[in-house]
Amino acid sequence: MPTSSQPLRRLGFLTIGSFDADDPGPGHEATLEVIALGERLGFDSAFVRHRHLQHGISSPVAVLAAATQRTSRIELGTAVIPLGWENPLRLAEDLATVDVLSGGRLQPGVSVGPPMQWEHVRDALYPDTADVEDFGRERVSRLLRFVRGEPASSFSGTVGIETFSERVQPHSPGLIDRMWYGAGSDSSAVWAGEQGLNLLTSSVVRAPASGETDFATIQRRQILGYRAANPSGRVSQGLVAVPTDSATAEQRARYTDYARARDVRVGIPQGPAGLLFARDLVGPSEEIAEALYAHAGFQEVDEVVFALPFGFPPEDYLQILTDMATKLGPALGWAPRT
């Protein structure tokens, strides 16, 4: 086994929360059960993805509110909320509410940019203001101001029997230090550091103008740029890692086929944005650990949030998470929380 001078400090996982469109209840329940399982296995964090007009979690804050009532220790995060769909003031209220319910365990991750399928949803989402909406970084700055407790209103006081506050209520003082940004480019990683945000990296980066296509090299440069701007900020790496130590032959074949179908994107910039995808890591924990120790991005972090593959049945996630907590995590120097 390779060795590391700095054992992995935090281990988390990320799920999309798939469900059946005709019967969405069981899928949402399964997501909550996966989060509770993660706490029992000793994971440090459970993150949920964000999907609009798809068969995945469209309201992660609501799902995490439910998760606060089924867990007591595990950190609960979003990776990531696309702010183009959100009103920053209303989102700040929701985040603070869930943070209070969780006892200060919320780890909200956000991103910017126009909503996906913008040309098809703009009239439903912003029927009167679509042409003037700002989907840039100022949207994040607004959210941070409200989470920090800066004024959201020019009035505070009592009117009749109603009392009004000038800042978002409830206010959760520690939440601002647990805000994350999902960056995919060098400039966005540096900007996140300058804003005091924590950095969520993922299995996707933007190909730089230099023509570089090695994912790990690009991700490492982004992390170093972030750390130069914010040496004390947290950085989490999010790759797809699927340990197969206790998997059945059928499960191993399914995981391998899943990764193989996605491998065609590796090393080739995709779409107008020139997105580069990391290779999924599937195999015994010792092999995954060896690949991670050789990964230039992983070498710069001490916490990870491994993404679960999409659309698999609950028994697969049980096996993957159990192997992750009992095999892969320890192979990386991590120990489960109690």
Beta strands, then each sheet from edge to edge (+ up, - down):
strand 1: 10-15
strand 2: 45-48
strand 3: 75-82
strand 4: 106-111
strand 5: 157-159
strand 6: 162-164
strand 7: 180-182
strand 8: 198-200
strand 9: 204-206
strand 10: 235-236
strand 11: 241-243
strand 12: 275-277
strand 13: 281-283
strand 14: 303-307
sheet 1: 10+ 8+ 7+ 4+ 3+ 2+ 1+ 14+
sheet 2: 5+ 6-
sheet 3: 9+ 12-
sheet 4: 11+ 13+
end
